[in-house]
Amino acid sequence: MVDKGMVKFEKFGQPKETDACIFVDPYFKYQKLIGIGGAITDASAETFYKLPKNKQNEIIEAYYGKNGLGYTVVRTNMNSCDFSSDSYTYVTENDTSLKSFNVSHDEKYKIPMIKEAQKSIGKDFTFYFSPWSPPAWMKSNKSMLKGGRLENAFYQTWADYYIKFILEYEKRGINVWGLTVQNEPMATQTWESCIYTAEEEGDFLKNNLGPTLWKNGFKDKKVMIWDHNHDLIYQRATTTLSDPETSKYAHGIGYHWYETWNNKTQLFDNLSETQRAFPDKFLAFTEGCKEQFDMSKIYDVSLGELYGKNMINDFNKGTALWTDWNVLLDETGGPNHVGNFCFAPIIADTKTGEVHYTYEYYYVGHVSKFIKPNAQRIGSSSNRAALTSTTFMNENGQLVNVIMNDSDNDIDTNLWIEGMAAKLSAPAHSIQTVIL
């Protein structure tokens, strides 16, 4: 971190093409930040409670404390997901009335950890949830796993299920800020999954979920559609939200970063195109992680650069909410009931009690520690491909500029603002935050 006492601005007229520069213009203002955070899944919470109490306190402070990352956002799973130790729902088999609904499963690990985070975050606590699958008996394939569709006959029952979940969590003092309609609605996974076309998601939102939320006094809950990769985000948004009667129930458009299974790089331009099409909806990065866990690689700088590159590009394309996947995993990259082991910013060895902070943690911190909720992104650009940068202005007028160099070469650059510039050094494979 570099503060204004460590940089000296001098007059700098028209830059030459040979001058490496980060250009910042405070007069151009864009989206406001809702918040930054990560998911407290079953896996995160189970790992958390296997650790000694002092390590639990350390992790809560590391993410949510005044000296930590400044996380304000928590996502969790409704019903089980891959990062659960087993498949579960909150009702008994074939209970169409939902009278058996209870969240006792979550009271063992997940709810207590969420409440620890909530207590540490305070007033800025922003909590939302996503379903991976309805109960098997509601689905066409009669399984929570491997895709399948929600049967038409259970559209309303499933909408009522969301209400039950919100009521149970709020009864326990966890205020629900929002929800996504369905996690990854185009992925037939070996784990919990459920397929919706754009039209089906729109029909469910328009005819069932939206009206049911409003009827129960939850009009203020922020509903996010899509909740999948950059690749189809524009098609999904323009199709699902083409009907004003559907669009009125949607507040945001969620997305993940996993389209690299089918592409060489993330498709960030699809975000800006979607934002231009729907300026009244916020963009929300709802999940991302580095897959294929390998304990021997937890200190690889590329983990951090993956996060830095995505955060900077996401914000520059209009993203207002940014949520990492699991906040904590164990020494296997789990627990995960289908073997889909992944990295997380903090890895805890439950056998030794040791806590490992990866480069992911530190790279995220260069953004989340300094850019606060309600900060507004302002105009900025770079004239070097190796330098990526984003700039926000906090509510107190503080200017925060994040610069990342993921190349193998050190680069001397100029932070240029209104005809004045400060000389900065951007070492190879580095990230830095300048506060003015």
Buried (B, 14 or more C-beta within 10 A) or exposed (E): EBEEEEBEBEEBEEBEEEBBBBBBBBEEEBBBBBBBBBBBBBBBBBBBBBBEEEBBBBBBBBBBBEEBBBBBBBBBBBBBBBBBBEBBBBBEEEBEEBEEBEBEBBEEBBBBBBBBBBEBBEEBBBBBBBBBBBBBBBBEBEBBBBBBBBBEEBBBBBBBBBBBBBBBBEEBEBEBBBBBBBBBBBBEBEBBBBBBBBEBBBBBBBBBBBBBBBEBEBEEBBBBBBBBBBBBBBEBBBBBBEBEEBBEBBBBBBBBBBBBEEEEEBBBEBBBBBBEEBEEBBBBBBBBBBBEBEBEEBEBBEBBBBBBBBBBBBBBBBBBBBBBBBBBBBBBBBBBBBEBBBBBBBBBBBEEEEBBBBBBBBBBBBBBBBBBBEBBBBBBBBBBEBBBBBBBBBEEEBBBBBBBBBBEEEBEBBBBBEEBBBEBEBEEBBBBBBBB
